[in-house]
């Protein structure tokens, strides 16, 4: 049964247009409690203590939890890419409630009450004592000698990761690479172009020129033209593939950042609209994280649990 590209009737459409549909905000289970998060009023510093005396007097307040009550369980900043492999995981520098304040509005405490009004009123009455540091708002300030460490439990400075990149001579072009490959009779030559958007006319013209030069030097080349697409762009990646295919004959797609997104449906869209196969997927930042794409395994993972086995 073909599903991609076909229109489907929404089972919830009638309920939404008539007002019968229920949203999460419409549901109020019996005996539900309400919460209100208390945010820091400084941009950089340390929470020293809380005065909860007046806040606890508010009728309906059940409990006030502070950063000193929160479990010492750290996790990465919300929204950052996540990987199940430890070597690719983002730095774990957050707690549910934080004593070390790194930004204005950081979560430092929470009020639990019988109703929303009581929770909000108590939150305003919580008094906080801080040890305030100079705010760090630029990379230069963070790297300056004596700058306050943002992650003192990890490093004594603000350099979390050191990255090194080695590049060839600045005047070495892909044409030089073609020439040397022919002279040395190499089996495979990979020309990695700079990233470009499909609406940048000059860069797209440059790509077309590269194809002409390659064909001139090696008549039956290029033997493979792979378009690298960031999987997190979702369906916008289809538009990129369409525009690039107008400039050069794309023989395959490489989808990167597949370890940090749920937008894998782009695989089906590209195959359905352009009939261009996805040949490789990137699951991390290392060389061995570039893996050959297995369509059957992908479909199985996508449909697992949705279709009953016969």
ABEGO torsion letter per residue (X at the ends): XBABGBBBBBAAAAAAAAGABBBAAABBBBGBBBBBBBBBABABEBBABBBAAAAAABBGBABBBBAAABBBBBBBBBGBBBBABAAABBBBABBABBABBABBGBBABBBBBABAAAAAAAAAABBBBBBBBBBBABAAAAABBGBBBABAAABABABABBBBBBBBBAABBAAAAAAAAAAAGBABBBBBBBBBBAABAAAAAAAAAAAAAAAAABAAOBABBBBBBBAAAEAAAAAAAAAAAAABBBABBBBBGAAABAAAAAAAAAAAAAGBBBABBBAEABAAABBBBBAAAAAAAAABGABBBX
